[in-house]
Amino acid sequence: MIGNPPYVRQELIGAIKPYLEATYDVFDGTTDLFAYFYEKSFGLLKPIGIFGFISNTFDKTKAANKLREFLSRTTCLIDYVDFTEVQIFE
């Protein structure tokens, strides 16, 4: 890909923040967008289902506090691999 990929930043979605706040437990004014994908995925998952994501920083940032609380309250993590120091994608 030439140039920078298109990014969607939470700062640019102000118009839908009232919807996100009313719909998602993980909402916080600075929540990263991937948090909503996590919560929605768990809502769609069958009771004994399994899913996986590759994401970054949800275990380290202040913006993911509510996501970490949600995960610890509603899920059972089987495995976690920290790829912080590994370049997975270009």
Secondary structure, DSSP 8 states (H G I E B T S, - for coil): --S------GGG-GGGHHHHHHH-TT--TT--THHHHHHHHHHHS-TT-------SSTTT-GGGHHHHHHHHHH---------TTS----
